[in-house]
Amino acid sequence: MQKYYYELFFQTDKEYINLFLDLIFSLGIDAIEEKDNGIYIRSEEELELVHLALENFHKKLCEILQLEFYFCSTISKKENKDWIEEYKKGIKALSIDNIHIHTTWQKPINNKINIVIDPALAFGSGHHESTYTCIEFIQKYTKKSAYCLDVGCGSGILSIIMAKMGAIVQACDTDELAIHASQENAKLNNVIFDKIWIGSVNQSLQKYDIVVANIIADVLIILEKDLKEKMKKGGLLILSGILRKYEERIKNKFKDLTLLEYKNKGEWLSLVYKKENDE
């Protein structure tokens, strides 16, 4: 063990934290800790490049969303301890109805669909409220052989769950590292995606039985027309990653679809829509 390790701490607005964490996980960070109203990243390797990636990501996101939002970060060098093992002790397996999410060092549960996600991807494993309710809806509505698209796949967990349920799954993300993480996690869980690509939903020429988008509200609003376009007649759209303060904006934007149900968990909202016609 090295004598010192490096610690990067950052804070940003709550509605954007998912996006930063997806970036961090796709970089293969060993462990994170969420506390003090922010995120700690620790590594025995220097974190300057990660720091730069986060700052550039913040700048690019502000440009895409055409707004300014809060972000600050610091790096420090500290005396080492076995923080990875301590972090592992804090990772809890999670069951959501018939889905059991666990790490490679934890045991699967018989008679459940077991999903393996290691700690570097813990935030993308269902522990967050928006991912939790999204997984509940996926279990309820995904049928065997359904043709599904996961928009902004991140760690790939939602795609993996749908594939494990017998669906034909395609996935996309604008982050190349997220695509790599999804592919690696698919291998870890012995599933194969029908197609996965770097880019957004508009690059697909197909239509789907289920479109899933667990993304922040601002991006869902930007993608509204593309998401609707990719739904088959009678198809479903599962939206998640939405802070409740954006509820009316989202409902108004998607009001031409039929709202089947929605769930609140903490400050987060998930909704299921149906496309009644093919206009």
N, C-alpha and C positions, 0 to 999 in steps of 0.2 A: 504493500500500500504506500502511495506517495505521501509525503509529509503534509502537502497542502492540496486543497481543492479550490475550485472557482465557483462563485455563486452569482447568478444574474437574477435580479428582481425587477419585475415590471408591473405597471398598473395601466388599465385602460377602462373605457366605459363598458359597463356590463353587457350591453347588447352586442359588442364586438369581440368579447373575450373568446368565443368559440372559434372564430376565424384565426386568431393568433395561436390558439392551442393546436388547431389542426396543422398549422405551419410547423410548430415546434415538434409535434409527434412525427410528422413526415421527415424531419431531420434526424430522427433516430436518437433523440435525447433519452438518456438512461432513466431519469426520474424527474418528476416535478412535484411541487407541493403548493396547494392553494391555501393561503392564509394572509392575514394582515391586509385584507382587501386587495390582494394582488397574487402574482404567481412567482414562485421561486424555481429556478433551474439550477441544478448542481452538476458539476462534472470535474473529473481530474484533468481534462483537457481545457485549454483556454477557451473562453466563450466570446471572444471579440467578434468572430465571424457571425455567430448567432445573434449577438447584439446588433450588428450591422444589418443582418437580414430582417430583424424585427423593425428596426427604424425605417428601412426601405419599404417594408410591407405596409407600415402605417402611412407613409407618404403616398404610396400607390393606391391604397384603399381610399384615402381622402380624395384623390384625383378621380377615381372611378365613381365614388358616391357623391362627388361634388359637394363635400362638406368637410368641416374640420372637427375632429373629436380628440378627446384627451388621451395622451400616451406619455409615459415617462419610464425610464429604466436606469438601473445602476449595476455595476459589476464590482465584486469584492473578492479578495483572496483570503482563504481561511484555513486554519489548521484542520487536518483531515480527521475524519472518523468514518466508520462504516455506514454512511448514510443510505447507501443502496439497500443494505439488508434491513435497516430501520424502516425504509420506505416500503419494502416488500411486506413487512409485518402489518403495515397499515392498509394494504390493499385487501378488500373484502370481495369474495365472490358474490354474485348478484343473480337472483332469480326473478324474472318478470313473466308471470304466468307459466307457459310451457318452455320458456327460454332460460337456460342457465349459462351465465357468463363467468368465466374463470380464467386464471392464468395457467401457464404451462406447469407450474409447481403445485397447483391446486387440483383436487380430484373432481372428475365429472360426476354428474348425478344420473343414475339410471332412469329411463323412461322420460327424460327431458331432451330437448334439442340443445346440445352443448356447444358453446361458442368460446373459442380460446383467443383471448386478447391479453398480451403481456403489458407490464406496467407503463412502459413508455407511451402506450395508447389508452391508458385508463380512462381519460376524459371522454374518449370516443367509444366507451364500452357500455353505455347505458346508465352510468351513475348520474349524469347530468339530467335534470328534469325534462328538458326538451327531447333528448334521445330516449328517455324512459317511456314517455307517452307515445312517441313515434313507434317504438317497438311494440307497444300494446296494440296500436292500430294495425300495424303490419301483420301481427298474428291473427287479428280478427278478419282482415279482408283479403289476405293473400291466399289464392287457391293454387293447387297443383297445376303446372303448365301455364300459369298466368304469365303474360309478357310484361315485364317490369323494367322501369328505368329509375336509377338512383342518381339524382342531380346534386352535385357537390358531395361526392361519396366519402371524402375524408379518409378515415381509417378503414372504410369498407364494411363496417359492421352491419349496416342495414342491408346492403347487397348480399352479404354472407347469410344473414338470417333468411332473406327471401329465397336464396338459392337452396338453403338447407330445407326449406318448406316445399321444394319441388318446383319453384318458379324458374322461368327463363329470364335471366337478369343481364341488363346492360347498365353501365355506370360511367359517369364522367366527372371530371373536376378540372378546374383551370390551373391547379397546382400540380406540376409534374411529380413532385415528391409525394403528394397525396396518392397519386395513381400508383406509384411504386409501393407505398405502404399498403394500399388496398390489395394489390396483387400478391404481396408477401403474406398478408393475413389470409387471403383466399387459399393459398397453398397450405398454410398452417392448419386450416379448417377443412382441407380436402374438398374444396368446391372450385368450380370453373365458371367464370363469367362468359356469357355469350359474346360480349364485346365490351371493351373499356377504352376510353380515349381521353386525351388531354384537351380540354376545351369545354364549351358550354353545351346546353341542351339543343341549341339551334343547329348544331352540326349533325344531328340525327335526321334522317329522312323518313323515319318510321313513326308509327303510333303505337300506344301501349295500353294495356288493361289497367295498370297502376303506375302512376308517376309519383315518386317520393322526393321531397325537397326539404331537408332539415338545414335551413340556411336562415340568416338574419332577415328581418322584415324588409329592410331597405333593398336587399338583393332580390327577394321574392317579388317585390313591386316592379323592379326593373325587368325581371324575367316573366312577368305575368302572361303576356301574349304567347311567348314561346312554350311555357308550361301547358297552357290550354290547348295550343296547336298539337301537342304530342299526345293528347288524350284521345283514345278511341271513343266513339259514341257509346255511352253507358260506362265509360271508363272512370276510374277514381283518381283523385289527386290528394295526396297526404302532405300537408304543410306543417312544418314545425320549426323550432328555433325562434319563436316570436315572443317578444316581451309583451305582457298584457296591455301595456300602454299603447301598443300599436294595433290592438284588436279591431277597432272600428275602421282604420285605414285598410287593413287586410280584407276584412269582410266586404267593404265597399268595392274594393278592387276586383274581387272574385264573385260579386253578387249575381253575375249571369250564370253561375254554376249553382247546383243544388247543394246546400250545406246539410250533410247527413248527421254529423255530430262533431263535438269539440270537447277537449279536456283541458283543464287548468291544473298545473302542478307547480307550486311555488309562484314565482312571478312569470312563468312561461306558459304559452298557449300552443296547442296543436289542433288542427282541423282536418276533417275529411270532406271532400267535395265530390259530386258526381256530375258528369257531363251528359245531359239529357238529349242533346241533339248534336249534329255533326257540322254545325255552322262555324 
